[in-house]
Each structure stands twice: as structure tokens, then as C-alpha cells.
């Protein structure tokens, strides 16, 4: 039963990936209380909802940077406070800065593959 409810929270995350999204909004979408949602989310995805949101934002940033969008535009559109926040999370995930990745991608060499939902 919680599996379908977690799915509703995931759908909301993907629909509003670039927007501020509170745990209360995810709870309302799932129809569970905070603790039930966090436990069910972790059981299904292996990570808490906030970490999932960050990973999806970084994955989308990868795709957009590979497509040639500017780093500043990507950071803003995905709800990062500034470019340095995107820089930090992107580097942690991929071992390369967004700017360096964008330069490599412009030359036609995307060094990694990311599956985007």
C-alpha cells in the first residue's frame, strides 16, 4: 500500500523538480504521515526524499549541460540557490565541475551516461 503512495510523492518530485518542495507537500501527496513516508521512501529507493530530489536535480543538470544549456541557467531552473550549490553537488556526484563538464560536452564528448526519468 505504501509503495503506490511513495510513487505519488515521486511523481510530485519530478513534476516540480525546479521548485522548492517541502516534506509537508510530499506527505500530502502520498497520504502518509512524515515518518511513514520517510520510512517507505527509504525502503523503496534506498535514500530519503531530500537526497532523491538532489540526485534528480543533478541528473537533470547533467542532461541539460550536455545539451548545451549555460551553467547559470541550469542552476537557476533546477532550484539551486546559486551556481556554487550546483557546483558542489555536481562535483560530488560526477567528479567534475559543471563548467568543465559543459566544456567537454560542447566538444562532443560526454564522459558519463546518466539515465534521466
VEXVOGU-691543 format. One record per atom (N, C-alpha, C, CB): residue in one letter; atom name; residue number from 1; x negated, y, z. Coordinates in nm, 3 decimals. Atoms other than C-alpha are relative to their C-alpha. Glycine has a CB too. Layout:
residues N
('a', 'CA', NUM, (X, Y, Z)),
...
END
This chain:
residues 117
('x', 'N', 1, (-0.083, -0.120, 0.000)),
('x', 'CA', 1, (0.000, 0.000, 0.000)),
('x', 'C', 1, (-0.087, 0.126, 0.000)),
('x', 'CB', 1, (0.094, 0.000, 0.121)),
('x', 'N', 2, (0.086, -0.118, -0.005)),
('x', 'CA', 2, (-0.279, 0.246, 0.084)),
('x', 'C', 2, (-0.076, 0.018, -0.131)),
('x', 'CB', 2, (-0.098, -0.010, 0.117)),
('x', 'N', 3, (0.076, -0.008, 0.125)),
('x', 'CA', 3, (-0.454, 0.162, -0.245)),
('x', 'C', 3, (0.070, 0.094, -0.100)),
('x', 'CB', 3, (-0.015, -0.142, -0.063)),
('x', 'N', 4, (-0.073, -0.089, 0.089)),
('x', 'CA', 4, (-0.182, 0.333, -0.452)),
('x', 'C', 4, (0.001, 0.143, 0.049)),
('x', 'CB', 4, (0.142, -0.049, -0.018)),
('x', 'N', 5, (-0.001, -0.135, -0.058)),
('x', 'CA', 5, (-0.177, 0.626, -0.216)),
('x', 'C', 5, (-0.135, 0.068, -0.017)),
('x', 'CB', 5, (0.037, -0.006, 0.148)),
('x', 'N', 6, (0.134, -0.055, 0.023)),
('x', 'CA', 6, (-0.552, 0.673, -0.242)),
('x', 'C', 6, (-0.011, 0.042, -0.146)),
('x', 'CB', 6, (-0.112, -0.105, 0.036)),
('x', 'N', 7, (-0.001, -0.034, 0.143)),
('x', 'CA', 7, (-0.502, 0.671, -0.619)),
('x', 'C', 7, (0.063, 0.134, -0.027)),
('x', 'CB', 7, (0.073, -0.107, -0.078)),
('x', 'N', 8, (-0.063, -0.133, 0.015)),
('x', 'CA', 8, (-0.271, 0.971, -0.586)),
('x', 'C', 8, (-0.094, 0.111, 0.043)),
('x', 'CB', 8, (0.131, 0.007, 0.081)),
('x', 'N', 9, (0.099, -0.099, -0.045)),
('x', 'CA', 9, (-0.540, 1.156, -0.393)),
('x', 'C', 9, (-0.110, 0.017, -0.105)),
('x', 'CB', 9, (-0.061, -0.041, 0.136)),
('x', 'N', 10, (0.104, -0.005, 0.103)),
('x', 'CA', 10, (-0.798, 1.067, -0.660)),
('x', 'C', 10, (0.052, 0.077, -0.123)),
('x', 'CB', 10, (-0.043, -0.144, -0.040)),
('x', 'N', 11, (-0.059, -0.073, 0.113)),
('x', 'CA', 11, (-0.563, 1.194, -0.934)),
('x', 'C', 11, (0.000, 0.150, 0.027)),
('x', 'CB', 11, (0.142, -0.050, -0.027)),
('x', 'N', 12, (0.001, -0.142, -0.036)),
('x', 'CA', 12, (-0.531, 1.524, -0.748)),
('x', 'C', 12, (-0.141, 0.057, -0.007)),
('x', 'CB', 12, (0.059, 0.020, 0.141)),
('x', 'N', 13, (0.140, -0.045, 0.007)),
('x', 'CA', 13, (-0.908, 1.550, -0.716)),
('x', 'C', 13, (-0.039, 0.026, -0.145)),
('x', 'CB', 13, (-0.095, -0.106, 0.063)),
('x', 'N', 14, (0.038, -0.017, 0.140)),
('x', 'CA', 14, (-0.953, 1.501, -1.090)),
('x', 'C', 14, (0.077, 0.113, -0.068)),
('x', 'CB', 14, (0.023, -0.129, -0.076)),
('x', 'N', 15, (-0.080, -0.107, 0.058)),
('x', 'CA', 15, (-0.672, 1.739, -1.177)),
('x', 'C', 15, (-0.048, 0.138, 0.043)),
('x', 'CB', 15, (0.146, -0.017, 0.038)),
('x', 'N', 16, (0.041, -0.130, -0.054)),
('x', 'CA', 16, (-0.817, 2.016, -0.962)),
('x', 'C', 16, (-0.149, 0.002, 0.035)),
('x', 'CB', 16, (0.083, 0.035, 0.124)),
('x', 'N', 17, (0.142, 0.019, -0.030)),
('x', 'CA', 17, (-1.189, 1.938, -0.981)),
('x', 'C', 17, (-0.074, 0.132, 0.023)),
('x', 'CB', 17, (-0.065, -0.075, -0.113)),
('x', 'N', 18, (0.070, -0.127, -0.014)),
('x', 'CA', 18, (-1.299, 2.301, -1.014)),
('x', 'C', 18, (0.059, 0.091, 0.106)),
('x', 'CB', 18, (0.000, 0.071, -0.128)),
('x', 'N', 19, (-0.067, -0.083, -0.100)),
('x', 'CA', 19, (-1.071, 2.432, -0.741)),
('x', 'C', 19, (-0.034, -0.046, 0.141)),
('x', 'CB', 19, (0.152, -0.003, -0.022)),
('x', 'N', 20, (0.014, 0.037, -0.141)),
('x', 'CA', 20, (-1.101, 2.440, -0.366)),
('x', 'C', 20, (0.114, -0.094, 0.035)),
('x', 'CB', 20, (0.000, 0.126, 0.094)),
('x', 'N', 21, (-0.100, 0.102, -0.032)),
('x', 'CA', 21, (-0.920, 2.135, -0.237)),
('x', 'C', 21, (-0.021, -0.042, 0.144)),
('x', 'CB', 21, (-0.010, -0.122, -0.096)),
('x', 'N', 22, (0.015, 0.033, -0.141)),
('x', 'CA', 22, (-0.854, 2.075, 0.130)),
('x', 'C', 22, (0.042, -0.144, 0.027)),
('x', 'CB', 22, (0.082, 0.096, 0.087)),
('x', 'N', 23, (-0.038, 0.134, -0.042)),
('x', 'CA', 23, (-0.821, 1.745, 0.309)),
('x', 'C', 23, (0.151, -0.006, 0.022)),
('x', 'CB', 23, (-0.076, -0.041, 0.127)),
('x', 'N', 24, (-0.145, -0.003, -0.023)),
('x', 'CA', 24, (-0.467, 1.851, 0.403)),
('x', 'C', 24, (0.077, -0.018, -0.131)),
('x', 'CB', 24, (0.041, 0.132, 0.066)),
('x', 'N', 25, (-0.066, 0.017, 0.129)),
('x', 'CA', 25, (-0.375, 1.871, 0.034)),
('x', 'C', 25, (-0.010, -0.145, -0.048)),
('x', 'CB', 25, (-0.061, 0.095, -0.105)),
('x', 'N', 26, (0.016, 0.141, 0.037)),
('x', 'CA', 26, (-0.517, 1.523, -0.027)),
('x', 'C', 26, (0.092, -0.088, 0.085)),
('x', 'CB', 26, (-0.146, -0.044, 0.017)),
('x', 'N', 27, (-0.087, 0.074, -0.091)),
('x', 'CA', 27, (-0.328, 1.394, 0.276)),
('x', 'C', 27, (0.145, 0.010, -0.047)),
('x', 'CB', 27, (-0.014, 0.054, 0.145)),
('x', 'N', 28, (-0.138, -0.020, 0.046)),
('x', 'CA', 28, (-0.003, 1.542, 0.144)),
('x', 'C', 28, (0.025, -0.081, -0.128)),
('x', 'CB', 28, (0.028, 0.149, -0.025)),
('x', 'N', 29, (-0.016, 0.074, 0.125)),
('x', 'CA', 29, (-0.059, 1.386, -0.199)),
('x', 'C', 29, (0.006, -0.150, 0.025)),
('x', 'CB', 29, (-0.115, 0.032, -0.096)),
('x', 'N', 30, (0.007, 0.144, -0.027)),
('x', 'CA', 30, (-0.137, 1.044, -0.051)),
('x', 'C', 30, (0.112, -0.049, 0.090)),
('x', 'CB', 30, (-0.133, -0.032, 0.063)),
('x', 'N', 31, (-0.104, 0.041, -0.093)),
('x', 'CA', 31, (0.134, 1.043, 0.211)),
('x', 'C', 31, (-0.053, -0.080, 0.118)),
('x', 'CB', 31, (0.103, -0.081, -0.072)),
('x', 'N', 32, (0.065, 0.065, -0.115)),
('x', 'CA', 32, (-0.108, 0.923, 0.478)),
('x', 'C', 32, (-0.047, 0.108, 0.095)),
('x', 'CB', 32, (-0.119, -0.092, -0.045)),
('x', 'N', 33, (0.061, -0.101, -0.086)),
('x', 'CA', 33, (-0.249, 1.094, 0.783)),
('x', 'C', 33, (-0.150, 0.007, -0.032)),
('x', 'CB', 33, (0.024, -0.034, 0.152)),
('x', 'N', 34, (0.142, -0.026, 0.031)),
('x', 'CA', 34, (-0.607, 1.225, 0.777)),
('x', 'C', 34, (-0.088, -0.124, 0.020)),
('x', 'CB', 34, (-0.053, 0.114, 0.087)),
('x', 'N', 35, (0.086, 0.113, -0.034)),
('x', 'CA', 35, (-0.763, 0.923, 0.942)),
('x', 'C', 35, (0.029, -0.120, -0.090)),
('x', 'CB', 35, (0.020, -0.039, 0.147)),
('x', 'N', 36, (-0.036, 0.110, 0.091)),
('x', 'CA', 36, (-0.570, 0.669, 0.733)),
('x', 'C', 36, (-0.058, 0.024, -0.138)),
('x', 'CB', 36, (0.153, -0.016, -0.008)),
('x', 'N', 37, (0.052, -0.032, 0.133)),
('x', 'CA', 37, (-0.667, 0.849, 0.413)),
('x', 'C', 37, (-0.152, -0.019, -0.005)),
('x', 'CB', 37, (0.037, 0.145, -0.040)),
('x', 'N', 38, (0.146, 0.011, 0.000)),
('x', 'CA', 38, (-1.034, 0.873, 0.505)),
('x', 'C', 38, (-0.046, -0.146, 0.008)),
('x', 'CB', 38, (-0.060, 0.079, 0.116)),
('x', 'N', 39, (0.035, 0.143, -0.009)),
('x', 'CA', 39, (-1.050, 0.504, 0.607)),
('x', 'C', 39, (0.031, -0.072, -0.130)),
('x', 'CB', 39, (0.076, -0.066, 0.117)),
('x', 'N', 40, (-0.041, 0.069, 0.123)),
('x', 'CA', 40, (-0.860, 0.386, 0.298)),
('x', 'C', 40, (-0.087, 0.045, -0.118)),
('x', 'CB', 40, (0.149, 0.027, -0.030)),
('x', 'N', 41, (0.084, -0.053, 0.108)),
('x', 'CA', 41, (-1.063, 0.612, 0.068)),
('x', 'C', 41, (-0.138, -0.063, 0.005)),
('x', 'CB', 41, (-0.010, 0.154, 0.009)),
('x', 'N', 42, (0.133, 0.060, -0.016)),
('x', 'CA', 42, (-1.391, 0.483, 0.208)),
('x', 'C', 42, (0.004, -0.149, -0.033)),
('x', 'CB', 42, (-0.052, 0.021, 0.144)),
('x', 'N', 43, (-0.011, 0.143, 0.029)),
('x', 'CA', 43, (-1.270, 0.123, 0.185)),
('x', 'C', 43, (0.009, -0.024, -0.151)),
('x', 'CB', 43, (0.124, -0.060, 0.071)),
('x', 'N', 44, (-0.019, 0.018, 0.144)),
('x', 'CA', 44, (-1.172, 0.169, -0.181)),
('x', 'C', 44, (-0.118, 0.049, -0.083)),
('x', 'CB', 44, (0.124, 0.072, -0.045)),
('x', 'N', 45, (0.105, -0.062, 0.082)),
('x', 'CA', 45, (-1.455, 0.394, -0.306)),
('x', 'C', 45, (-0.139, -0.006, 0.063)),
('x', 'CB', 45, (0.035, 0.143, -0.026)),
('x', 'N', 46, (0.130, 0.012, -0.065)),
('x', 'CA', 46, (-1.732, 0.338, -0.052)),
('x', 'C', 46, (-0.058, 0.129, 0.053)),
('x', 'CB', 46, (-0.096, -0.060, -0.093)),
('x', 'N', 47, (0.044, -0.132, -0.045)),
('x', 'CA', 47, (-1.762, 0.709, 0.026)),
('x', 'C', 47, (0.122, 0.080, 0.046)),
('x', 'CB', 47, (-0.076, 0.075, -0.113)),
('x', 'N', 48, (-0.114, -0.084, -0.041)),
('x', 'CA', 48, (-1.547, 0.974, 0.196)),
('x', 'C', 48, (0.046, 0.092, -0.113)),
('x', 'CB', 48, (-0.038, 0.084, 0.124)),
('x', 'N', 49, (-0.055, -0.084, 0.106)),
('x', 'CA', 49, (-1.326, 1.205, -0.012)),
('x', 'C', 49, (-0.091, 0.118, -0.040)),
('x', 'CB', 49, (0.133, 0.053, 0.042)),
('x', 'N', 50, (0.084, -0.116, 0.032)),
('x', 'CA', 50, (-1.561, 1.506, 0.011)),
('x', 'C', 50, (-0.119, -0.039, -0.086)),
('x', 'CB', 50, (-0.049, 0.068, 0.128)),
('x', 'N', 51, (0.114, 0.048, 0.079)),
('x', 'CA', 51, (-1.857, 1.309, -0.121)),
('x', 'C', 51, (0.046, -0.038, -0.140)),
('x', 'CB', 51, (-0.067, -0.121, 0.069)),
('x', 'N', 52, (-0.056, 0.036, 0.131)),
('x', 'CA', 52, (-1.638, 1.175, -0.403)),
('x', 'C', 52, (0.020, 0.126, -0.085)),
('x', 'CB', 52, (0.133, -0.076, 0.017)),
('x', 'N', 53, (-0.021, -0.125, 0.072)),
('x', 'CA', 53, (-1.542, 1.530, -0.500)),
('x', 'C', 53, (-0.133, 0.055, -0.051)),
('x', 'CB', 53, (0.069, 0.105, 0.090)),
('x', 'N', 54, (0.132, -0.049, 0.042)),
('x', 'CA', 54, (-1.908, 1.636, -0.509)),
('x', 'C', 54, (-0.057, -0.082, -0.114)),
('x', 'CB', 54, (-0.096, -0.001, 0.118)),
('x', 'N', 55, (0.053, 0.086, 0.106)),
('x', 'CA', 55, (-2.007, 1.337, -0.719)),
('x', 'C', 55, (0.073, 0.022, -0.133)),
('x', 'CB', 55, (0.010, -0.147, 0.040)),
('x', 'N', 56, (-0.075, -0.024, 0.123)),
('x', 'CA', 56, (-1.729, 1.402, -0.968)),
('x', 'C', 56, (-0.036, 0.136, -0.061)),
('x', 'CB', 56, (0.152, -0.008, 0.027)),
('x', 'N', 57, (0.040, -0.132, 0.050)),
('x', 'CA', 57, (-1.826, 1.769, -0.994)),
('x', 'C', 57, (-0.137, -0.006, -0.066)),
('x', 'CB', 57, (-0.002, 0.102, 0.115)),
('x', 'N', 58, (0.134, 0.012, 0.056)),
('x', 'CA', 58, (-2.190, 1.679, -1.055)),
('x', 'C', 58, (0.004, -0.079, -0.131)),
('x', 'CB', 58, (-0.095, -0.067, 0.101)),
('x', 'N', 59, (-0.014, 0.077, 0.124)),
('x', 'CA', 59, (-2.091, 1.419, -1.316)),
('x', 'C', 59, (0.058, 0.086, -0.111)),
('x', 'CB', 59, (0.088, -0.124, 0.023)),
('x', 'N', 60, (-0.058, -0.091, 0.100)),
('x', 'CA', 60, (-1.876, 1.676, -1.495)),
('x', 'C', 60, (-0.102, 0.105, -0.041)),
('x', 'CB', 60, (0.129, 0.069, 0.056)),
('x', 'N', 61, (0.105, -0.097, 0.033)),
('x', 'CA', 61, (-2.162, 1.927, -1.474)),
('x', 'C', 61, (-0.098, -0.061, -0.098)),
('x', 'CB', 61, (-0.074, 0.047, 0.127)),
('x', 'N', 62, (0.091, 0.070, 0.091)),
('x', 'CA', 62, (-2.388, 1.671, -1.642)),
('x', 'C', 62, (0.057, 0.001, -0.141)),
('x', 'CB', 62, (-0.023, -0.145, 0.048)),
('x', 'N', 63, (-0.063, 0.007, 0.132)),
('x', 'CA', 63, (-2.141, 1.626, -1.928)),
('x', 'C', 63, (0.007, 0.137, -0.065)),
('x', 'CB', 63, (0.141, -0.060, 0.012)),
('x', 'N', 64, (-0.012, -0.134, 0.057)),
('x', 'CA', 64, (-2.086, 1.998, -1.974)),
('x', 'C', 64, (-0.135, 0.058, -0.038)),
('x', 'CB', 64, (0.070, 0.093, 0.099)),
('x', 'N', 65, (0.135, -0.048, 0.033)),
('x', 'CA', 65, (-2.457, 2.080, -1.963)),
('x', 'C', 65, (-0.052, -0.071, -0.124)),
('x', 'CB', 65, (-0.096, -0.021, 0.118)),
('x', 'N', 66, (0.042, 0.076, 0.118)),
('x', 'CA', 66, (-2.525, 1.804, -2.216)),
('x', 'C', 66, (0.070, 0.051, -0.125)),
('x', 'CB', 66, (0.029, -0.149, 0.019)),
('x', 'N', 67, (-0.076, -0.053, 0.112)),
('x', 'CA', 67, (-2.258, 1.963, -2.436)),
('x', 'C', 67, (-0.042, 0.143, -0.036)),
('x', 'CB', 67, (0.148, -0.003, 0.031)),
('x', 'N', 68, (0.053, -0.131, 0.032)),
('x', 'CA', 68, (-2.443, 2.295, -2.424)),
('x', 'C', 68, (0.058, 0.118, 0.076)),
('x', 'CB', 68, (0.018, 0.024, -0.140)),
('x', 'N', 69, (-0.056, -0.111, -0.078)),
('x', 'CA', 69, (-2.247, 2.499, -2.170)),
('x', 'C', 69, (-0.108, 0.057, 0.092)),
('x', 'CB', 69, (0.123, -0.047, 0.084)),
('x', 'N', 70, (0.100, -0.063, -0.087)),
('x', 'CA', 70, (-2.455, 2.751, -1.970)),
('x', 'C', 70, (0.016, -0.042, 0.147)),
('x', 'CB', 70, (0.010, 0.152, -0.011)),
('x', 'N', 71, (0.001, 0.043, -0.140)),
('x', 'CA', 71, (-2.552, 2.660, -1.614)),
('x', 'C', 71, (0.091, 0.089, 0.085)),
('x', 'CB', 71, (-0.143, 0.003, 0.056)),
('x', 'N', 72, (-0.082, -0.091, -0.081)),
('x', 'CA', 72, (-2.384, 2.970, -1.468)),
('x', 'C', 72, (0.148, -0.026, -0.020)),
('x', 'CB', 72, (-0.033, 0.145, -0.033)),
('x', 'N', 73, (-0.141, 0.028, 0.031)),
('x', 'CA', 73, (-2.056, 2.890, -1.642)),
('x', 'C', 73, (0.043, -0.133, 0.063)),
('x', 'CB', 73, (0.023, -0.004, -0.153)),
('x', 'N', 74, (-0.030, 0.132, -0.056)),
('x', 'CA', 74, (-2.067, 2.525, -1.531)),
('x', 'C', 74, (0.016, 0.010, 0.152)),
('x', 'CB', 74, (-0.112, -0.101, -0.036)),
('x', 'N', 75, (-0.006, -0.014, -0.146)),
('x', 'CA', 75, (-2.137, 2.617, -1.168)),
('x', 'C', 75, (0.130, 0.067, 0.043)),
('x', 'CB', 75, (-0.120, 0.079, 0.052)),
('x', 'N', 76, (-0.121, -0.074, -0.034)),
('x', 'CA', 76, (-1.851, 2.864, -1.160)),
('x', 'C', 76, (0.126, -0.082, -0.028)),
('x', 'CB', 76, (0.005, 0.131, -0.079)),
('x', 'N', 77, (-0.119, 0.075, 0.039)),
('x', 'CA', 77, (-1.599, 2.643, -1.342)),
('x', 'C', 77, (0.024, -0.122, 0.088)),
('x', 'CB', 77, (-0.013, -0.045, -0.144)),
('x', 'N', 78, (-0.015, 0.119, -0.083)),
('x', 'CA', 78, (-1.664, 2.348, -1.112)),
('x', 'C', 78, (0.013, 0.029, 0.148)),
('x', 'CB', 78, (-0.115, -0.092, -0.022)),
('x', 'N', 79, (-0.027, -0.034, -0.138)),
('x', 'CA', 79, (-1.613, 2.537, -0.790)),
('x', 'C', 79, (-0.120, 0.005, 0.092)),
('x', 'CB', 79, (0.096, -0.094, 0.055)),
('x', 'N', 80, (0.119, -0.018, -0.084)),
('x', 'CA', 80, (-1.972, 2.560, -0.669)),
('x', 'C', 80, (-0.009, 0.147, 0.038)),
('x', 'CB', 80, (-0.131, -0.048, -0.074)),
('x', 'N', 81, (0.009, -0.139, -0.047)),
('x', 'CA', 81, (-2.038, 2.874, -0.464)),
('x', 'C', 81, (-0.090, 0.083, -0.090)),
('x', 'CB', 81, (-0.054, 0.004, 0.144)),
('x', 'N', 82, (0.094, -0.069, 0.088)),
('x', 'CA', 82, (-2.330, 2.966, -0.687)),
('x', 'C', 82, (-0.085, -0.104, -0.071)),
('x', 'CB', 82, (-0.089, 0.100, 0.080)),
('x', 'N', 83, (0.085, 0.091, 0.076)),
('x', 'CA', 83, (-2.589, 2.818, -0.917)),
('x', 'C', 83, (-0.092, -0.081, 0.090)),
('x', 'CB', 83, (-0.083, 0.077, -0.101)),
('x', 'N', 84, (0.093, 0.073, -0.087)),
('x', 'CA', 84, (-2.816, 2.722, -0.629)),
('x', 'C', 84, (0.068, -0.122, 0.063)),
('x', 'CB', 84, (-0.054, 0.093, 0.109)),
('x', 'N', 85, (-0.070, 0.116, -0.055)),
('x', 'CA', 85, (-2.549, 2.494, -0.484)),
('x', 'C', 85, (0.009, -0.112, -0.105)),
('x', 'CB', 85, (0.143, 0.039, 0.048)),
('x', 'N', 86, (0.002, 0.098, 0.108)),
('x', 'CA', 86, (-2.511, 2.320, -0.822)),
('x', 'C', 86, (-0.140, -0.058, -0.015)),
('x', 'CB', 86, (0.046, 0.063, -0.133)),
('x', 'N', 87, (0.140, 0.042, 0.014)),
('x', 'CA', 87, (-2.891, 2.307, -0.848)),
('x', 'C', 87, (-0.034, -0.107, 0.104)),
('x', 'CB', 87, (-0.095, 0.122, 0.015)),
('x', 'N', 88, (0.032, 0.092, -0.110)),
('x', 'CA', 88, (-2.921, 2.133, -0.511)),
('x', 'C', 88, (0.065, -0.136, -0.020)),
('x', 'CB', 88, (0.045, 0.060, 0.133)),
('x', 'N', 89, (-0.072, 0.127, 0.015)),
('x', 'CA', 89, (-2.655, 1.868, -0.574)),
('x', 'C', 89, (-0.042, -0.073, -0.128)),
('x', 'CB', 89, (0.151, 0.026, -0.001)),
('x', 'N', 90, (0.039, 0.062, 0.128)),
('x', 'CA', 90, (-2.757, 1.807, -0.937)),
('x', 'C', 90, (-0.138, -0.064, 0.012)),
('x', 'CB', 90, (0.000, 0.105, -0.114)),
('x', 'N', 91, (0.136, 0.053, -0.016)),
('x', 'CA', 91, (-3.122, 1.762, -0.847)),
('x', 'C', 91, (-0.001, -0.123, 0.089)),
('x', 'CB', 91, (-0.093, 0.108, 0.058)),
('x', 'N', 92, (-0.009, 0.115, -0.090)),
('x', 'CA', 92, (-3.034, 1.526, -0.564)),
('x', 'C', 92, (0.054, -0.122, -0.075)),
('x', 'CB', 92, (0.090, 0.033, 0.123)),
('x', 'N', 93, (-0.062, 0.111, 0.073)),
('x', 'CA', 93, (-2.821, 1.315, -0.800)),
('x', 'C', 93, (-0.086, -0.054, -0.113)),
('x', 'CB', 93, (0.132, 0.044, -0.055)),
('x', 'N', 94, (0.068, 0.042, 0.122)),
('x', 'CA', 94, (-3.042, 1.309, -1.109)),
('x', 'C', 94, (-0.151, 0.020, 0.000)),
('x', 'CB', 94, (0.058, 0.074, -0.114)),
('x', 'N', 95, (0.144, -0.019, -0.007)),
('x', 'CA', 95, (-3.390, 1.415, -1.001)),
('x', 'C', 95, (-0.053, 0.104, -0.096)),
('x', 'CB', 95, (-0.068, -0.128, -0.025)),
('x', 'N', 96, (0.038, -0.107, 0.094)),
('x', 'CA', 96, (-3.393, 1.708, -1.244)),
('x', 'C', 96, (0.094, 0.118, 0.026)),
('x', 'CB', 96, (0.009, -0.049, -0.150)),
('x', 'N', 97, (-0.085, -0.117, -0.022)),
('x', 'CA', 97, (-3.263, 2.062, -1.215)),
('x', 'C', 97, (0.097, 0.016, -0.117)),
('x', 'CB', 97, (-0.085, 0.128, 0.018)),
('x', 'N', 98, (-0.095, -0.020, 0.109)),
('x', 'CA', 98, (-2.959, 2.165, -1.419)),
('x', 'C', 98, (-0.060, 0.077, -0.117)),
('x', 'CB', 98, (0.122, 0.074, 0.051)),
('x', 'N', 99, (0.063, -0.078, 0.106)),
('x', 'CA', 99, (-3.164, 2.420, -1.614)),
('x', 'C', 99, (-0.095, -0.085, -0.084)),
('x', 'CB', 99, (-0.075, 0.117, 0.058)),
('x', 'N', 100, (0.092, 0.089, 0.072)),
('x', 'CA', 100, (-3.433, 2.166, -1.704)),
('x', 'C', 100, (0.077, -0.103, -0.080)),
('x', 'CB', 100, (-0.097, -0.069, 0.097)),
('x', 'N', 101, (-0.083, 0.096, 0.072)),
('x', 'CA', 101, (-3.168, 1.913, -1.798)),
('x', 'C', 101, (0.063, 0.065, -0.123)),
('x', 'CB', 101, (0.110, -0.056, 0.093)),
('x', 'N', 102, (-0.063, -0.070, 0.112)),
('x', 'CA', 102, (-2.991, 2.169, -2.019)),
('x', 'C', 102, (-0.101, 0.022, -0.114)),
('x', 'CB', 102, (0.059, 0.135, 0.046)),
('x', 'N', 103, (0.102, -0.019, 0.104)),
('x', 'CA', 103, (-3.318, 2.245, -2.200)),
('x', 'C', 103, (-0.029, -0.130, -0.073)),
('x', 'CB', 103, (-0.129, 0.055, 0.063)),
('x', 'N', 104, (0.024, 0.129, 0.061)),
('x', 'CA', 104, (-3.381, 1.876, -2.261)),
('x', 'C', 104, (0.119, -0.040, -0.088)),
('x', 'CB', 104, (-0.025, -0.108, 0.108)),
('x', 'N', 105, (-0.120, 0.037, 0.075)),
('x', 'CA', 105, (-3.021, 1.821, -2.375)),
('x', 'C', 105, (0.013, 0.082, -0.128)),
('x', 'CB', 105, (0.125, 0.019, 0.087)),
('x', 'N', 106, (-0.006, -0.084, 0.121)),
('x', 'CA', 106, (-3.044, 2.115, -2.619)),
('x', 'C', 106, (-0.089, -0.055, -0.111)),
('x', 'CB', 106, (-0.042, 0.145, 0.034)),
('x', 'N', 107, (0.090, 0.060, 0.098)),
('x', 'CA', 107, (-3.329, 1.932, -2.788)),
('x', 'C', 107, (0.052, -0.134, -0.051)),
('x', 'CB', 107, (-0.139, -0.018, 0.060)),
('x', 'N', 108, (-0.063, 0.124, 0.046)),
('x', 'CA', 108, (-3.100, 1.633, -2.832)),
('x', 'C', 108, (-0.041, -0.124, 0.076)),
('x', 'CB', 108, (-0.032, -0.020, -0.142)),
('x', 'N', 109, (0.044, 0.114, -0.079)),
('x', 'CA', 109, (-3.243, 1.413, -2.558)),
('x', 'C', 109, (0.065, 0.003, 0.137)),
('x', 'CB', 109, (-0.153, -0.002, 0.013)),
('x', 'N', 110, (-0.062, 0.010, -0.131)),
('x', 'CA', 110, (-3.000, 1.342, -2.274)),
('x', 'C', 110, (-0.066, -0.117, 0.073)),
('x', 'CB', 110, (0.156, -0.019, -0.011)),
('x', 'N', 111, (0.080, 0.105, -0.063)),
('x', 'CA', 111, (-3.222, 1.146, -2.031)),
('x', 'C', 111, (0.081, -0.103, 0.078)),
('x', 'CB', 111, (-0.098, 0.062, 0.091)),
('x', 'N', 112, (-0.081, 0.093, -0.080)),
('x', 'CA', 112, (-2.935, 0.977, -1.843)),
('x', 'C', 112, (0.137, -0.015, -0.063)),
('x', 'CB', 112, (0.012, 0.050, 0.147)),
('x', 'N', 113, (-0.140, 0.018, 0.044)),
('x', 'CA', 113, (-2.590, 0.839, -1.915)),
('x', 'C', 113, (0.089, 0.004, 0.124)),
('x', 'CB', 113, (0.019, -0.135, -0.078)),
('x', 'N', 114, (-0.095, -0.010, -0.110)),
('x', 'CA', 114, (-2.301, 0.930, -1.688)),
('x', 'C', 114, (0.137, -0.034, -0.055)),
('x', 'CB', 114, (-0.002, 0.142, 0.065)),
('x', 'N', 115, (-0.137, 0.033, 0.039)),
('x', 'CA', 115, (-1.958, 0.777, -1.713)),
('x', 'C', 115, (0.090, 0.102, 0.066)),
('x', 'CB', 115, (0.039, -0.148, 0.039)),
('x', 'N', 116, (-0.091, -0.099, -0.053)),
('x', 'CA', 116, (-1.705, 1.054, -1.674)),
('x', 'C', 116, (0.141, -0.051, -0.014)),
('x', 'CB', 116, (-0.016, 0.135, -0.070)),
('x', 'N', 117, (-0.138, 0.046, 0.003)),
('x', 'CA', 117, (-1.349, 0.975, -1.590)),
('x', 'C', 117, (0.085, 0.098, -0.073)),
('x', 'CB', 117, (0.053, -0.022, 0.140)),
END
